[in-house]
Amino acid sequence: MAKAAQADTLGDWLGSHPTLNRFDLEIALCQVLDCSRAFLLSHPERQLTANELEQLHRWSQQLYNHVPLAYLCGEQEFWGLTLKVDERVLVPRPDTETLVEQALVRLEQMAPQASLARLASRRALSVLDLGTGSGAIALAIASERADADVHACDLSPDSLAVAEANSRKLKLAVTFHHSDWFNNIQQRYDLIVANPPYIDPLDPHLATLGAEPRMALVSRDRGLWDLGHIAAQGESYLHPGGYLLLEHGFDQGPAVRDLLVNNGFEGVSSCRDLGGNERVTWGQKKDRAESNHE
């Protein structure tokens, strides 16, 4: 048995798992062999040792059981940042970078249109990331806007521990709060972002997501309960003229737009992710100062 294992090559091993994601397999090899993907492609004949095959076998079995590769590697790239992740947090998805992009656009728009109150107090633009998980969104914004006062909250102490560790590792300043959505938030912000649970409990795709925290994925009322709760309370935690941005499911855009409009937000709009699906919807709190002036 050991002799047969020694005969396996990189190319053999990659070809022996046709139903697994090829990219995941290549990254697993890179982690186990401590090599680059370029090396894999140029050395398919490289033989794998018994120890390497043993670890690769363990990892491939977990991949078959839908354990995210990021949990096996212990990290995930997001917005050019290397984040530590484990089973305590949801793995950050590329689609969520759309939320970061739109948040940065709103901050850029708001900067030259500072309210008189903010100018008088000389306070920085403030941001709150609701349900931060690994801290991915808050840290991505902090990495781009060192001038912003970035806060983040989560109900799970375990998630906050991961996010705080990432903040220290990346040397990015974020203020963290233990809070069930807005429950323990004591101030207002210029911009609030959230990637809340939005998967319907009956969604058949949940079977492939069983390794990740269910509370970060699933929401009742066809996946809309948490989105509705945030939309209903969000205006009270925004400065006049501030924005609420929500990530949601590919088919939830119309429903989320209705939630924001029905809760008094203006300029409600959505944008699509790289896959062409509506992914992020936002609205603006009415600027009462400008309204009164008019």
C-alpha positions in Angstrom: 0.0 0.0 0.0 2.8 2.5 0.9 4.6 1.6 -2.2 1.5 2.3 -4.4 1.0 5.6 -2.6 4.6 6.7 -3.4 3.9 6.2 -7.1 1.1 8.9 -7.2 2.0 12.2 -8.8 0.5 15.6 -8.7 -1.3 15.0 -12.0 -2.6 11.7 -10.8 -4.0 13.1 -7.6 -5.7 16.0 -9.4 -7.3 13.7 -11.9 -8.6 11.3 -9.2 -11.2 13.8 -7.9 -13.2 14.9 -10.9 -16.3 15.9 -8.9 -14.4 18.3 -6.7 -13.6 21.9 -7.6 -10.3 22.0 -9.5 -9.3 25.3 -8.0 -9.9 23.9 -4.5 -7.8 20.9 -5.3 -4.9 23.0 -6.6 -4.9 25.3 -3.5 -5.0 22.2 -1.3 -1.9 20.9 -3.0 -0.2 24.3 -2.7 -0.9 24.3 1.0 0.3 20.8 1.6 3.4 21.0 -0.6 4.1 24.7 0.2 4.4 25.5 -3.5 2.8 27.8 -6.1 0.1 26.9 -8.6 2.7 27.6 -11.3 4.8 24.8 -9.9 1.8 22.4 -10.0 1.1 23.1 -13.6 4.8 22.7 -14.6 5.5 19.6 -12.5 2.5 17.2 -12.9 5.0 14.3 -12.7 6.2 15.3 -9.2 5.6 12.3 -6.9 3.7 12.7 -3.6 5.1 11.2 -0.4 3.1 9.0 1.9 2.7 11.8 4.4 1.5 14.2 1.8 -1.0 11.7 0.4 -2.3 11.1 3.9 -3.0 14.8 4.5 -4.4 15.2 1.0 -6.7 12.3 1.6 -8.0 13.9 4.8 -8.6 17.2 3.1 -10.3 15.7 0.1 -12.7 13.7 2.3 -13.7 17.0 4.0 -14.1 18.7 0.7 -16.5 15.9 -0.3 -18.4 16.6 2.9 -18.7 20.3 1.8 -16.2 21.6 4.4 -14.9 24.9 2.9 -11.3 24.9 1.8 -10.8 28.1 3.7 -11.4 26.1 7.0 -8.8 23.6 6.0 -6.3 26.3 5.1 -7.3 28.5 8.0 -7.5 31.6 5.9 -9.4 33.3 3.1 -8.5 36.2 0.7 -10.9 39.1 0.6 -10.4 42.5 -0.9 -6.7 41.8 -1.1 -6.6 41.0 2.6 -5.6 37.6 4.1 -8.2 36.8 6.8 -8.0 34.1 9.4 -11.2 32.0 9.3 -12.5 28.9 10.9 -15.8 27.2 11.7 -16.9 30.1 14.0 -17.5 32.4 11.0 -18.9 32.4 7.5 -16.3 32.2 4.8 -16.2 35.6 3.0 -17.5 35.3 -0.6 -16.2 37.3 -3.7 -19.8 38.5 -4.2 -19.5 40.4 -0.9 -16.8 42.6 -2.4 -19.7 44.3 -4.3 -21.0 45.5 -1.0 -17.6 46.9 -0.1 -17.3 48.6 -3.5 -20.7 50.3 -3.1 -19.9 51.4 0.4 -16.7 53.1 -0.7 -18.6 54.8 -3.5 -21.1 56.2 -1.0 -18.3 57.4 1.3 -16.6 59.1 -1.6 -19.9 60.9 -2.5 -20.5 61.9 1.1 -17.0 63.3 1.8 -17.3 66.6 -0.1 -20.9 67.0 1.0 -20.2 67.0 4.7 -23.0 68.2 6.9 -22.6 71.4 8.8 -22.9 69.5 12.1 -20.1 67.1 11.1 -17.9 70.0 9.9 -18.5 71.9 13.1 -17.6 68.9 15.3 -14.7 67.9 13.0 -15.8 64.2 13.3 -14.8 61.6 10.7 -17.2 59.8 8.5 -18.5 56.9 10.5 -19.3 53.4 9.4 -21.0 50.4 11.1 -20.8 46.8 9.8 -23.7 44.8 11.2 -23.0 41.1 11.8 -19.3 41.4 11.0 -18.4 37.7 11.2 -14.7 37.5 10.3 -14.6 41.3 10.1 -14.1 41.1 6.3 -16.3 44.0 5.3 -15.3 46.4 8.1 -11.6 45.6 7.6 -11.8 46.1 3.8 -13.4 49.5 4.3 -10.8 50.4 7.0 -8.0 49.4 4.6 -9.3 51.9 2.0 -10.5 54.7 4.3 -8.0 55.3 7.1 -9.9 58.6 7.7 -13.1 56.8 8.5 -14.3 55.8 12.0 -15.1 52.1 11.4 -17.2 50.1 13.8 -18.5 46.5 13.6 -20.8 44.3 15.7 -21.8 40.7 16.0 -24.1 38.7 18.3 -21.6 35.8 18.5 -18.6 36.3 20.9 -16.8 33.6 18.9 -17.2 35.6 15.7 -16.0 38.8 17.4 -12.9 36.9 18.6 -12.0 36.0 15.0 -12.7 39.6 13.8 -10.7 41.2 16.5 -7.8 38.8 15.8 -7.9 39.8 12.1 -8.0 43.5 13.0 -4.8 43.1 15.2 -3.1 40.9 12.6 -3.8 43.4 9.8 -3.2 46.5 12.0 -6.5 48.0 10.9 -8.4 50.0 13.4 -12.0 48.9 13.9 -14.1 49.3 17.1 -16.0 46.2 17.9 -19.4 45.8 19.7 -21.2 42.8 21.1 -24.7 43.4 19.7 -27.7 41.6 18.3 -28.1 43.9 15.3 -28.8 47.3 16.8 -29.5 46.1 20.3 -26.3 47.4 21.9 -25.5 50.2 19.4 -25.5 53.6 21.1 -24.7 56.1 18.3 -25.5 57.1 14.8 -23.4 56.5 11.7 -23.0 58.0 8.2 -23.1 54.6 6.6 -24.3 51.2 7.7 -23.5 48.0 5.8 -24.8 44.5 6.4 -24.5 41.0 4.9 -27.1 39.4 7.1 -28.5 35.8 6.9 -30.8 35.7 3.8 -31.2 32.1 2.8 -34.6 30.5 3.0 -34.7 27.6 5.6 -36.2 25.4 2.8 -33.5 26.3 0.2 -32.1 23.0 -1.1 -28.6 24.5 -1.4 -28.3 24.6 2.4 -27.2 20.9 2.2 -23.8 22.0 0.8 -23.3 24.7 3.5 -23.7 22.5 6.5 -20.1 23.2 7.8 -20.7 26.9 8.2 -22.6 28.6 11.0 -26.3 28.3 10.3 -27.1 31.5 12.2 -25.0 33.4 9.6 -26.8 31.9 6.7 -30.5 31.2 7.4 -33.4 33.7 8.0 -37.0 33.0 8.4 -39.8 34.6 6.3 -38.3 33.2 3.1 -34.9 34.6 4.0 -36.2 38.2 4.5 -36.7 38.5 8.3 -33.2 39.9 9.2 -33.2 42.1 6.1 -36.6 43.5 7.1 -35.5 44.0 10.8 -32.4 46.0 9.7 -34.4 48.0 7.2 -37.0 48.8 9.9 -34.5 50.0 12.5 -31.7 51.3 10.3 -32.9 54.9 9.9 -32.8 55.5 13.6 -29.1 54.7 13.6 -28.1 56.9 10.7 -27.2 60.6 10.5 -29.4 62.6 8.2 -28.2 61.9 4.7 -26.6 58.6 5.7 -26.9 55.3 3.7 -27.9 51.8 4.5 -26.5 49.1 2.2 -27.7 45.5 2.3 -26.4 42.4 0.6 -29.1 39.9 -0.3 -29.9 36.9 -2.4 -29.9 36.9 -6.2 -33.7 37.0 -6.4 -34.4 39.2 -3.4 -33.7 42.7 -5.0 -37.4 43.7 -5.5 -38.4 42.6 -2.0 -35.4 44.5 -0.4 -36.1 47.6 -2.4 -39.7 47.5 -1.1 -38.4 47.1 2.5 -36.3 50.2 2.2 -38.9 52.3 0.5 -41.6 51.2 3.0 -39.2 52.3 5.9 -38.8 55.8 4.5 -35.5 55.5 2.6 -34.9 57.6 -0.5 -33.0 57.0 -3.7 -33.4 53.2 -3.3 -31.4 51.3 -5.9 -29.6 48.0 -6.5 -26.5 46.8 -8.3 -25.4 43.5 -9.7 -22.4 41.3 -8.7 -19.8 39.9 -11.1 -22.2 37.0 -11.9 -24.8 39.5 -13.1 -27.2 38.9 -10.1 -28.7 41.7 -8.1 -26.6 41.5 -4.9 -26.6 44.9 -3.1 -29.4 47.3 -2.5 -29.2 50.7 -0.7 -31.2 53.7 0.4 -30.5 57.1 1.9 -32.0 58.6 5.0 -33.6 62.0 4.2 -31.3 64.9 5.1 -33.7 66.9 7.3 -31.3 69.8 7.5 -31.4 70.3 3.8 -35.2 69.7 3.7 -35.8 72.3 6.4 -33.5 74.8 4.6 -35.6 74.4 1.5 
